[in-house]
Amino acid sequence: MSTKGSLTDISLPEIFELIEKGNKTGLLKLCAFSEIRTTPLVFYIWVYQGSIVAAANRLDQACLVSLIAKHQGVRNRIVVELAQSCPLDQPLGLCLKNRFVLEKKHLKRLFQMQVLQKVCALFELKDGQFEFEQNIALPTREMTGLSVPLAVMNQYCLLKAPSDGSSPLTKNYNLCCERGRDSTPRLLLGTN
């Protein structure tokens, strides 16, 4: 099932609230037009049971690989080879952590760059279209293994959190290995 609409009728925080309250899983596609650009800005946010698990500006499942290569000082080709050896049913970040390629702090930093910073920038959009498709397969190659509830994301972004990572949110989340109501590791706040 797909839900479509305009950001002039319903804001991104309101969309997040509806998705979280419904405990939805799916893909939120945002499309914004700009006077500066000839092509629309398109962004994708994957949600699992009301929490963001990944975000990207394309659907080729190569954004996280590029981010890892760029910020971990590893050649893109090597990261691609490592990613190809990871199981398709496991988030790429967790697989690389389990293989001692990444540490927990790297996963947190990658999640901050991939999701927190990018999604907060989308809160500036006032005009554009959205589409939410439910029950879409999650892109494990774009997932660090961390997630953040949409309500927390709303609070974080609406507070205009500093991009230098000094927000309490970015300092107080951990990768949880315990399984809660789902099999996806959760982003926990206020735990060490």
C-alpha positions in Angstrom: 0.0 0.0 0.0 1.3 3.4 -0.9 0.5 6.8 0.6 1.3 10.0 -1.4 1.0 13.6 -0.7 2.5 17.1 -0.7 4.8 18.6 1.9 2.7 21.7 1.7 -0.2 19.8 3.1 1.6 17.6 5.7 5.0 18.4 7.1 7.9 15.9 7.4 7.6 15.8 11.2 3.8 15.0 10.8 4.7 12.2 8.3 7.2 10.8 10.8 4.6 10.9 13.6 2.1 9.0 11.5 4.6 6.4 10.5 5.9 5.9 14.1 2.4 5.8 15.7 1.4 3.2 13.2 4.6 1.2 13.9 5.0 1.1 10.1 7.7 -0.6 8.0 8.5 0.8 4.5 10.2 3.3 2.3 9.6 7.1 2.5 10.5 8.8 -0.7 10.8 12.6 -0.7 11.0 14.6 -3.9 11.6 18.3 -3.8 11.9 20.8 -6.7 14.3 23.7 -6.6 14.7 26.8 -8.7 18.4 26.2 -8.7 18.4 22.6 -9.9 16.9 21.3 -13.2 16.3 17.9 -11.7 14.4 17.3 -8.5 16.1 16.4 -5.3 15.1 12.8 -4.3 15.8 11.2 -1.0 14.9 7.8 0.5 14.3 6.9 4.1 13.8 3.3 5.2 11.8 2.7 8.3 11.4 -0.5 10.3 8.6 -0.6 12.9 8.5 3.1 13.3 12.3 3.7 13.4 14.7 4.9 10.7 17.2 2.3 9.8 18.8 3.8 6.7 18.7 6.9 4.4 20.2 7.5 0.9 19.8 9.7 -2.1 19.7 6.8 -4.5 18.5 3.2 -4.6 21.6 1.3 -5.8 22.6 0.2 -2.2 26.1 1.7 -2.6 25.8 4.9 -0.4 27.0 3.2 2.8 29.8 1.5 1.0 31.0 4.8 -0.4 30.6 6.4 3.0 32.7 3.7 4.7 35.4 4.0 2.0 35.5 7.8 2.3 35.6 8.0 6.1 37.4 4.9 7.1 40.3 5.3 4.7 39.6 2.0 2.9 39.5 1.7 -0.9 36.0 1.5 -2.4 36.9 -1.7 -4.2 37.9 -3.4 -0.9 34.7 -2.3 0.9 32.7 -3.6 -2.1 34.4 -7.0 -1.9 33.8 -7.1 1.9 30.2 -6.1 1.4 29.7 -8.9 -1.2 30.9 -11.5 1.3 28.3 -10.4 4.0 25.0 -12.2 4.3 22.1 -10.4 2.6 19.9 -10.7 5.6 22.3 -8.8 7.9 23.0 -5.1 8.0 26.3 -4.3 6.3 27.6 -2.3 9.3 27.0 -5.2 11.7 28.6 -7.7 9.4 31.7 -5.5 9.1 31.7 -4.9 12.9 31.5 -8.7 13.5 34.4 -9.2 11.1 36.5 -6.5 13.0 36.6 -4.2 10.0 34.5 -1.5 11.9 34.2 -0.7 15.6 31.0 0.4 17.4 32.2 4.0 17.3 32.6 3.8 13.5 29.0 2.5 13.2 27.8 5.4 15.3 29.7 8.0 13.2 28.5 6.5 10.0 24.9 6.5 11.2 25.2 10.1 12.2 26.5 11.1 8.8 24.1 8.8 6.8 20.9 9.4 8.7 21.0 12.1 11.4 22.6 14.8 9.4 21.0 14.1 6.1 17.5 13.6 7.5 17.6 16.8 9.6 18.5 18.7 6.5 15.3 17.5 4.9 13.3 19.3 7.6 14.0 22.5 5.7 11.9 21.3 2.8 8.6 23.2 2.6 7.6 22.2 -0.9 7.7 18.8 -2.5 6.1 15.5 -2.7 6.3 12.4 -0.5 5.4 8.7 -1.0 5.4 6.1 1.7 5.3 2.5 0.5 4.7 -0.1 3.2 6.4 -3.5 3.6 9.3 -2.8 1.3 12.3 -5.0 1.7 14.9 -3.3 3.8 18.2 -2.5 2.1 20.7 -4.3 4.3 23.6 -2.9 2.2 22.6 0.6 3.4 22.1 -0.3 7.0 24.6 0.2 9.8 22.6 -1.9 12.2 21.6 1.2 14.2 18.1 2.7 14.2 16.4 5.7 15.7 12.7 6.1 16.5 11.0 8.7 14.3 9.7 10.6 17.4 13.3 11.0 18.6 14.4 12.0 15.2 11.6 14.7 15.1 12.8 16.1 18.5 16.5 16.0 17.4 15.9 17.8 14.1 13.4 20.3 15.4 15.8 21.4 18.1 18.2 22.3 15.2 21.0 20.1 16.6 24.5 21.3 15.9 26.2 19.5 13.0 29.4 19.1 15.0 28.0 16.1 16.8 27.8 17.9 20.2 24.1 17.0 20.7 23.3 14.6 23.5 21.6 12.4 21.0 24.8 11.7 19.1 26.8 11.0 22.2 24.3 8.7 24.0 23.4 5.9 21.7 24.8 2.4 21.6 24.4 -0.6 19.4 22.3 -3.0 21.3 22.9 -6.7 20.8 19.9 -7.7 22.8 16.8 -8.4 20.8 13.6 -6.4 21.7 10.3 -6.7 19.9 12.2 -7.2 16.6 15.4 -8.6 15.3 16.9 -5.3 14.3 19.4 -3.8 16.8 17.9 -0.6 18.2 19.4 2.8 18.9 19.2 3.2 22.6 19.4 6.6 24.3 21.1 7.2 27.6 22.9 3.9 27.9 26.5 3.1 28.0 
